[in-house]
Amino acid sequence: MKLSVIIVNYNVEQFLEQCLLSVEKAIQGMEADVWVVDNASVDGSCAMVAERFPWVKLVANKDNVGFSRANNQAMRASDAEYMLLLNPDTVVEEDTFRKCVEFMDANPKAGGLGVRMVDGKGKFLPESKRGLPTPWVSFCKISGIYRLFPRSRKLNHYYLGHLDEHETAEIEILSGAYMLMRKEALDKVGLLDEEFFMYGEDIDLSWRIVLGGWQNYYFPETRIIHYKGESTKRGSLNYVFVFYNAMVIFARKHFSERNAKAYTRLINVAIWARASIAVIQRVAKKIILPLIDASALFSGMWLAQRYYAQVAEKIFDESLMIYAFSGYVITWMLSVFFSGGYDRPISMLRLVRGSIIGSLIILVAYSLLPESLRFSRALVLFGAVISVLYYLISRWVLSRLSPERFALVGAGMRRFAVVGGAEEIERISELLGQTSVSRPEVVGVAIDDKVHDNQVGTRDQLQEVIRVHRIDQVIFSGKDLAAAEIIDSMIKTTGVKVDYKIAPPDSLYMIGSNSIETSGELFMLETNGVHKPSNRRNKRLFDILFALGMLVTLPISIWFVDKKSSFFGNIFKVLTGSRTWVGYAQTSTSSMRLPSVLKGVITPATGAILREGDEDTLQKLNIIYARNYRIRNDLSLVFRHFAHLGEG
């Protein structure tokens, strides 16, 4: 065997599918095999691989054994001349493997090879070529000095800024996203160090290859897309600790005791600095808007009280008002939250609905209070008006200041350019028309010089099409375009403010990445999909309330259930979030990637009379449930099949 492509996967099913589609094309005509080692994913990755790519050698681990150990499992089982470690959130060009193997064959001292990587917007990723992270190099990286001197050999050695991104060069460190290695070199220096669970193992092995007398190369004659961070979620606090602790392990292995201590001190400072920043940023993103809302609503109520007190010549108990107004504000905000007012894009209707429902709750609660605690029903009505006006005005202002973060539902069309053949343009346009995307406007872009009726220009004119038609997002047909053509088009339009997606053939989704911290946007067929934040929240709320109701009425309700002991266990499984009352019917195949839902106690197929092996009916029931979710659907199913609530 000439080449083994090894992909370690963990809960990135859609990215893995797209990666394997590109790998399938790239190994054509080569003596190669492909391994997928799955680290106990729960998103259906293994079923997808088995169904769509039966030629892949699938290793399904029962536990998450980490990146190093999972890769080593496949490398030990393979006897190929070259081993390629490839991330699942990548797309390779059709000639990538052939070019890389030819380079390695022509350079017998080459132990490892990395390629030119671009992100989901076509921007060059500097980690395509890296230097050894010595204490000084790491200091320049951690402190940000390298950003000030991007071309400096000494101050940006981490990313080897002095090397041109388009020239082949000898480097020290390869990226684990694409790490091609000679088996002969691995036999000499060893495989990945399993002390590294995640991160740092690519640096360690790259340096051991160099120490073993081999050479590592940066090879820009071919390119890959790397949706950087999708399989690892780099923005998480856990990433900070795991990554920097991996650097400490590396220092202890390869630096002198004195340098290792200095490096460790530097890393520890960096860990706490980055961790603190990560915590502050995460908390700030979550609470800053609710804090502003709370302050504004409370201030509005206080000013209304001052004005009303003067007009009506009344004196209110200030301490009572503080408690009352705080309760009002909390009620309005919670009502708006559960109405979906804090979801994106922003819905003015949900904001008004939440404010009105909150006001009604306050009025009902007010009427139940003793006379001594009532001070003014008029102020509640004033507050209702203030709440509605504040939410409407504030969100309108935010949508004008930051239209990307605070887009309004229905605020203008979303404009898509679909690059592909006439048939694929029509198919993708139909998919977009059936999604929750508000009023999509789609224009087609031809892949050659022949422009058909549903196309406004050619791929060479893409930048002009984006400008003239004010395109928000470009979708490339994975069926009609080679990966190299897609990357070329992305790079040529890099300066344009637009997002990119790729529509894999025969799939009902488009996938891509808008930043290194997002997992990409999936457009799936839906009308009121179960994956929407408001529906996920409502589904979870229903699960909890119904479980609590069953717990309170257990002495009665348990007599209506067939499997009584399991029913009691199911209540607690739902309360702890390990199960849901209603989930998908289990199928052996899955032709459509549905939004993830916890395993259900019952399913839309519960109680249905089906022929054995009637997979199509089960799939249709699941799709209908996923596309048209309502709380009343769950309520109807659990009461209709109450006797089955002890199953699952």
Buried (B, 14 or more C-beta within 10 A) or exposed (E): EBBBBBBBBBBBBBBBBBBBBBBBBBBEEBEBBBBBBBBBBEBBBBBBBBEBBEEBBBBBBEEBBBBBBBBBBBBEEBEBBBBBBBBBBBBBBBBBBBBBBEBBEEBEEBBBBBBBBBBBBBEBBBBBBBBBBBBBBBBBBBEEBBEEEEEBEEBBBBBBBBBEBEEBBBBBBBBBBBBBBBBEBBEBBBBBBBBBBBBBBBBBBBBBBBEBEBBBBBBBBBBBBBBBBBBBBBBBBEBBBBBBBBBBBBBBBBBEEEBBBBBBEBBEEBBEEBBEEBEEEEEEEEEEBEEEBBEBBBBBBBEBBEEBBEEEEEEBEEEEBEEBBBEBBBBBBBBBBBBBBBBEBBBBEBBBBBBBBBBBBBEEEBEEEEEEEBBBEEBBBBBBEBBBEBBBEBBBEBBEEEEEEBBBBEBEBBBBBBBBBBEBBBBBBEBBEBBBBBEBBBBBBBBEEEBEEBBBBBBEBBBEBBEEBEBBBBBBBBBBBBBBBBBBBBBBBEEBEBBBBBBBEEBBBBBBBBBBEBBBBBBBBBEEBBBBEBBBBBBBEBBEEBBEEBEEEBEEBBEEBEBEEBBBEBBEBBBEEEBBBBBBBEBEEBBEBBBBBBBBBBBBBBEEEEEEEBBEBBBBBBBEBBBEBBBEBBBEBBEEBBBBBBBB
